[in-house]
Amino acid sequence: MIEDVSGFLECNVELLSMDVELAELLGYSI
């Protein structure tokens, strides 16, 4: 159970970092 949650959080962090990178490419500042 705990391992599933940590894996889920890691996936969310990766998606969030991707969104930030895309936003920076598009010229948005977060």
C-alpha angles and dihedrals in degrees: 000000000000091000090053091052093049090049090049091051091048090054091050091050091051091050091047092051089049090052091050092050091050091048091052090050089052091051099254120138119215 
